[in-house]
Amino acid sequence: MALRRHAALLSLAVVLLFAGLAAASPTSQNTGDTVIFWGRNKDEGSLREACDTGLYTTVIISFLSAFGYKPGYYKLDISGHPVSAVGPDIKYCQSKGILILLAIGGQGGEYSLPTPQAAVELNDHLWYSYLGGHRNGVYRPFGDAIVNGIDFFIDQGGRENYNKLAKLLYAHNKDYRGTVRVMLTATTRCEYPDHRLDEALATGLFHRIHVKKFSDGRCPASSWIQSFQKWAKMYPQSRVLVGVVASREVDREAYISPEDLKKLMQYVFSKLPNFGGVMVWDRFYDKKTGFTGRLRA
């Protein structure tokens, strides 16, 4: 284990050295957005508290963790946070210019889209319960607050019908005269392609792709930079973000320090024309370690 860890760090050092030699100076612009996942631990604090840090440009509420496999059954899992407080916090964060998205899926196994009709029903649920739709008798967990979009965090199950869901959700934008009221993002595995999401991404409708450098043993440190570059190349119409963990406690092998990540962003990733920034997992660990604060220092 120690030898493997040493090899990974050595590989990263070589890449940084090569990149440093290839560039006369670091590229300071194009650092992009900072995205955080919120809703996985009650001790992370409120959504409002996360927005008040001034560290994040987007917060993703996670997760709508059950849908599709049982008709009419949906479950919002935000780890014991009081749901009644989230709606006012969403509007507060948006008033500060911070985008708030809702993630569907997650690490659980209570979701799928087995039929096209299941995609239609999930679109309706998202539109009327969390997005800009209104239908009498439909419960809105966050009240009249409207999230800015949906993140596809499809970590389990099959690939079927997520492309249909993406088209249905994006179609709501046609009523807003060019304004994107339903932003679509995807959180993918590190290794290209992600077979659960490739059909959805092929629609070309996703504004951002968050490429996870964690929870995926198939993407070691020796190859993850090249893998990220491939994601950026294959989806030039999307902004592609590096997804990292805020603590070794989450994934020791995948952890990269904010100082090393900052160097990679300056010398390597910022040279990609569609580099979008960094996604950090998650608010609980970021609050604990100060990862994003160190990254932005």
C-alpha positions as CSV (number, residue, x, y, z in Angstrom):
1,M,0.0,0.0,0.0
2,A,2.8,2.4,0.9
3,L,4.6,1.7,-2.3
4,R,1.5,2.2,-4.4
5,R,0.8,5.5,-2.6
6,H,4.4,6.6,-3.2
7,A,4.1,5.7,-6.9
8,A,0.9,7.7,-7.3
9,L,2.4,10.8,-5.7
10,L,5.5,10.5,-7.8
11,S,3.4,10.3,-10.9
12,L,1.6,13.4,-10.0
13,A,4.9,15.2,-9.3
14,V,6.2,14.3,-12.7
15,V,3.0,15.6,-14.4
16,L,3.3,18.9,-12.5
17,L,7.0,19.2,-13.4
18,F,6.3,18.6,-17.1
19,A,3.4,21.0,-17.1
20,G,5.5,23.6,-15.4
21,L,8.3,23.3,-17.9
22,A,5.8,23.5,-20.8
23,A,4.4,26.8,-19.7
24,A,6.3,30.0,-19.2
25,S,3.9,31.1,-16.4
26,P,0.7,29.7,-14.8
27,T,-2.6,30.6,-16.3
28,S,-4.4,32.5,-13.5
29,Q,-7.7,33.0,-15.3
30,N,-10.3,30.4,-16.1
31,T,-10.4,29.0,-12.5
32,G,-14.2,28.5,-13.0
33,D,-16.9,27.6,-10.5
34,T,-16.7,26.0,-7.1
35,V,-19.5,23.4,-6.6
36,I,-20.3,21.7,-3.3
37,F,-22.6,18.9,-2.4
38,W,-24.8,19.5,0.6
39,G,-27.3,17.3,2.4
40,R,-25.3,14.2,3.3
41,N,-24.7,14.9,7.0
42,K,-26.8,16.9,9.5
43,D,-23.6,18.2,11.2
44,E,-22.6,20.0,8.1
45,G,-24.8,23.0,9.1
46,S,-27.6,24.6,7.2
47,L,-27.7,25.4,3.5
48,R,-27.7,29.1,4.4
49,E,-24.5,28.6,6.4
50,A,-22.9,27.0,3.4
51,C,-23.8,29.9,1.2
52,D,-22.6,32.5,3.8
53,T,-19.1,31.1,3.6
54,G,-18.6,32.9,0.2
55,L,-16.7,29.8,-1.0
56,Y,-19.2,28.3,-3.4
57,T,-20.8,29.4,-6.7
58,T,-23.2,26.4,-6.8
59,V,-24.6,24.1,-4.1
60,I,-26.1,20.8,-5.0
61,I,-28.8,19.4,-2.6
62,S,-28.4,15.6,-2.4
63,F,-30.4,13.4,-3.0
64,L,-33.7,12.6,-4.5
65,S,-32.7,9.1,-3.8
66,A,-35.7,7.0,-4.9
67,F,-37.6,7.1,-8.1
68,G,-38.7,5.0,-11.0
69,Y,-38.6,1.5,-9.8
70,K,-41.9,1.8,-7.9
71,P,-44.5,3.9,-9.7
72,G,-45.4,7.0,-7.7
73,Y,-42.7,6.5,-5.1
74,Y,-40.2,9.3,-4.5
75,K,-37.9,9.9,-1.6
76,L,-35.9,13.0,-0.7
77,D,-33.0,12.1,1.6
78,I,-31.1,15.1,3.1
79,S,-29.8,13.4,6.2
80,G,-32.1,14.7,8.8
81,H,-32.0,18.4,7.9
82,P,-35.3,20.1,8.6
83,V,-37.0,20.3,5.1
84,S,-39.1,23.3,6.1
85,A,-35.9,25.4,6.5
86,V,-34.5,24.5,3.0
87,G,-36.9,26.6,0.9
88,P,-36.1,29.9,2.6
89,D,-32.4,29.0,2.5
90,I,-32.6,28.3,-1.3
91,K,-34.1,31.8,-1.9
92,Y,-31.5,33.3,0.4
93,C,-28.6,31.7,-1.5
94,Q,-30.0,32.6,-4.8
95,S,-30.3,36.2,-3.7
96,K,-26.5,36.1,-3.2
97,G,-26.0,34.8,-6.8
98,I,-25.4,31.2,-5.8
99,L,-27.1,28.5,-7.9
100,I,-28.9,25.7,-6.2
101,L,-29.4,22.4,-7.9
102,L,-31.1,19.1,-6.8
103,A,-29.2,15.9,-7.4
104,I,-31.1,12.7,-8.4
105,G,-29.7,9.3,-7.7
106,G,-26.7,8.8,-5.3
107,Q,-25.1,5.7,-3.9
108,G,-28.3,3.9,-2.9
109,G,-30.1,1.4,-5.0
110,E,-33.7,2.7,-4.9
111,Y,-33.8,4.3,-8.3
112,S,-34.1,3.4,-12.0
113,L,-35.9,4.5,-15.1
114,P,-37.1,1.1,-16.5
115,T,-39.5,2.6,-19.1
116,P,-40.0,5.8,-21.1
117,Q,-43.1,6.4,-19.0
118,A,-41.0,6.3,-15.8
119,A,-38.9,9.2,-17.3
120,V,-42.1,11.1,-18.1
121,E,-43.3,10.6,-14.5
122,L,-40.0,11.7,-13.0
123,N,-39.9,14.8,-15.2
124,D,-43.4,15.7,-14.0
125,H,-42.4,15.1,-10.3
126,L,-39.3,17.3,-10.6
127,W,-41.1,20.0,-12.6
128,Y,-44.1,20.3,-10.2
129,S,-42.4,19.5,-6.9
130,Y,-39.0,21.3,-7.2
131,L,-38.8,23.3,-10.4
132,G,-41.0,26.0,-12.0
133,G,-44.2,24.1,-12.5
134,H,-47.4,24.4,-10.5
135,R,-50.2,21.9,-10.1
136,N,-52.9,22.0,-7.5
137,G,-52.5,19.3,-4.9
138,V,-48.8,18.6,-5.6
139,Y,-46.6,18.8,-2.5
140,R,-43.6,21.0,-2.8
141,P,-41.0,20.1,-0.1
142,F,-39.2,23.4,-0.4
143,G,-42.4,25.5,-0.7
144,D,-42.3,28.1,-3.4
145,A,-38.5,28.0,-3.7
146,I,-37.4,26.9,-7.2
147,V,-34.1,25.1,-7.7
148,N,-32.0,26.2,-10.7
149,G,-31.6,22.7,-12.2
150,I,-31.0,19.0,-11.8
151,D,-27.8,17.1,-11.4
152,F,-27.7,13.5,-12.7
153,F,-25.7,11.5,-10.1
154,I,-26.5,8.1,-11.5
155,D,-24.1,5.8,-9.6
156,Q,-26.3,2.6,-9.6
157,G,-28.5,0.7,-12.0
158,G,-28.9,0.9,-15.8
159,R,-28.6,3.6,-18.3
160,E,-32.1,3.4,-19.8
161,N,-34.2,6.5,-20.4
162,Y,-32.0,9.1,-18.7
163,N,-31.5,10.6,-22.2
164,K,-35.3,10.9,-22.4
165,L,-35.5,12.5,-19.0
166,A,-32.8,15.0,-20.0
167,K,-34.7,16.0,-23.1
168,L,-38.0,16.4,-21.2
169,L,-36.4,18.6,-18.5
170,Y,-34.5,20.7,-20.9
171,A,-37.7,21.3,-23.0
172,H,-39.1,23.4,-20.2
173,N,-36.5,26.1,-21.1
174,K,-38.4,26.8,-24.4
175,D,-40.9,28.9,-22.4
176,Y,-38.4,31.3,-21.0
177,R,-37.1,33.1,-24.2
178,G,-33.6,31.9,-24.1
179,T,-33.1,32.0,-20.4
180,V,-32.0,28.7,-18.9
181,R,-34.4,28.0,-16.1
182,V,-33.6,24.3,-15.9
183,M,-29.9,23.7,-15.8
184,L,-28.7,20.2,-16.4
185,T,-25.5,18.9,-14.9
186,A,-24.1,15.4,-14.6
187,T,-21.7,13.9,-12.0
188,T,-19.8,11.1,-13.7
189,R,-17.3,8.4,-12.9
190,C,-13.7,9.3,-13.5
191,E,-13.0,6.8,-16.3
192,Y,-14.3,7.7,-19.7
193,P,-17.0,6.8,-20.7
194,D,-19.5,6.5,-17.9
195,H,-21.9,3.9,-19.4
196,R,-24.7,4.8,-17.1
197,L,-24.7,8.4,-18.4
198,D,-23.3,8.3,-21.9
199,E,-26.6,8.2,-23.7
200,A,-27.9,11.1,-21.6
201,L,-24.7,13.1,-22.2
202,A,-25.0,12.4,-26.0
203,T,-28.0,14.7,-26.1
204,G,-25.7,17.6,-25.8
205,L,-28.0,19.3,-23.2
206,F,-25.8,19.3,-20.2
207,H,-24.3,22.6,-19.1
208,R,-21.7,21.0,-16.8
209,I,-20.1,17.7,-16.2
210,H,-18.5,17.0,-12.8
211,V,-15.9,14.2,-13.3
212,K,-15.3,12.4,-10.0
213,K,-11.8,11.6,-9.0
214,F,-13.1,9.4,-6.2
215,S,-15.2,6.3,-5.5
216,D,-13.8,4.7,-8.6
217,G,-10.9,2.3,-8.3
218,R,-10.5,2.3,-12.1
219,C,-9.0,5.8,-12.2
220,P,-5.6,5.8,-10.3
221,A,-3.5,8.9,-9.9
222,S,-1.3,7.8,-12.8
223,S,-4.1,8.2,-15.3
224,W,-6.8,10.5,-13.9
225,I,-5.4,13.7,-15.4
226,Q,-5.4,12.1,-18.9
227,S,-8.9,10.8,-18.2
228,F,-10.1,14.3,-17.3
229,Q,-8.6,15.8,-20.4
230,K,-10.5,13.2,-22.4
231,W,-13.8,14.1,-20.8
232,A,-13.1,17.7,-21.7
233,K,-12.2,16.8,-25.3
234,M,-15.3,14.6,-25.8
235,Y,-17.8,17.1,-24.5
236,P,-16.6,20.5,-25.8
237,Q,-20.2,22.0,-25.5
238,S,-20.2,21.4,-21.7
239,R,-18.1,22.9,-19.0
240,V,-16.1,20.1,-17.3
241,L,-15.2,20.3,-13.6
242,V,-12.8,18.3,-11.6
243,G,-14.6,16.4,-8.8
244,V,-12.5,15.9,-5.6
245,V,-12.9,14.8,-2.0
246,A,-12.4,17.3,0.8
247,S,-10.8,14.8,3.2
248,R,-8.8,11.6,3.2
249,E,-11.5,10.1,5.3
250,V,-13.7,9.9,2.2
251,D,-11.3,8.2,-0.1
252,R,-7.7,8.1,0.9
253,E,-6.3,6.9,-2.4
254,A,-8.2,9.6,-4.4
255,Y,-7.4,12.5,-2.1
256,I,-5.3,15.4,-3.5
257,S,-4.3,18.3,-1.4
258,P,-5.8,21.7,-2.3
259,E,-2.3,23.0,-2.9
260,D,-1.5,20.3,-5.5
261,L,-4.9,20.7,-7.0
262,K,-4.4,24.5,-7.3
263,K,-1.1,23.8,-9.2
264,L,-2.9,21.5,-11.6
265,M,-5.6,24.0,-12.2
266,Q,-3.1,26.7,-13.0
267,Y,-0.7,24.8,-15.2
268,V,-2.8,22.0,-16.7
269,F,-6.6,22.2,-16.5
270,S,-7.0,26.0,-17.1
271,K,-5.5,25.4,-20.6
272,L,-8.6,23.4,-21.5
273,P,-11.1,25.8,-23.3
274,N,-14.1,24.3,-21.5
275,F,-12.5,23.8,-18.0
276,G,-15.3,24.7,-15.6
277,G,-13.7,24.6,-12.1
278,V,-13.9,22.2,-9.2
279,M,-16.6,20.1,-7.5
280,V,-16.0,19.3,-3.9
281,W,-17.5,16.3,-2.0
282,D,-18.9,17.3,0.4
283,R,-19.9,20.2,2.6
284,F,-19.5,18.2,5.9
285,Y,-15.9,17.3,5.1
286,D,-15.1,20.7,3.6
287,K,-16.3,22.4,6.8
288,K,-14.2,20.0,8.8
289,T,-10.9,20.4,6.8
290,G,-11.2,23.8,5.2
291,F,-10.3,22.3,1.8
292,T,-12.0,24.9,-0.4
293,G,-10.8,27.8,1.7
294,R,-7.2,26.6,1.2
295,L,-7.9,26.0,-2.5
296,R,-9.1,29.6,-2.9
297,A,-6.4,31.2,-0.7
